[in-house]
């Protein structure tokens, strides 16, 4: 696991052509709740919509990652309008997945349905991977994708991730992808 030390409160902001990946704000809660309550978003991520309380816990977990690990999740916003588009980043979830992936930062992303199919996920994941290349050294990153989530598998492959293992997580089959630097 990489050892990254950021000055207190120093979560970097990443810019892409169309998006700004920035720290979550308290004002993001309602937009996050709407996204995570949408069954289109959660279909391949847990299979059921998240409650307001569960979404709040996600945001707190993201902040905790930055504080304790030196990496975490960003909120994605449209550069032109400031609209909330979703989120993505790296985490050490310590998932009870077999075989284990602990020790490799896990990338993840989710976008609001109106942002689907526009290349925004690929744009965000490429920016996050560029940040990882500068900050994780030679540490590989992984992602876990539902076998039916063809769109996310395609994004992962376009960004350099290769399927390396089929695993089981919470009694469901999942695909693990790895990106080696």
Secondary structure, DSSP 8 states (H G I E B T S, - for coil): -------TT----EE-SSEEEE---GGGHHHHHHHHT-HHHHTTTTSS---HHHHHHHHHHHHHHHHHHS--EEEEEETTT--EEEEEEEE-----EES--TTS-EEEEEE-GGGTTTTHHHHHHHHHHHHHHHHSTT--EEEEE-TT-HHHHHHHHHTT-EEEEEEEETTEEEEEEEE--
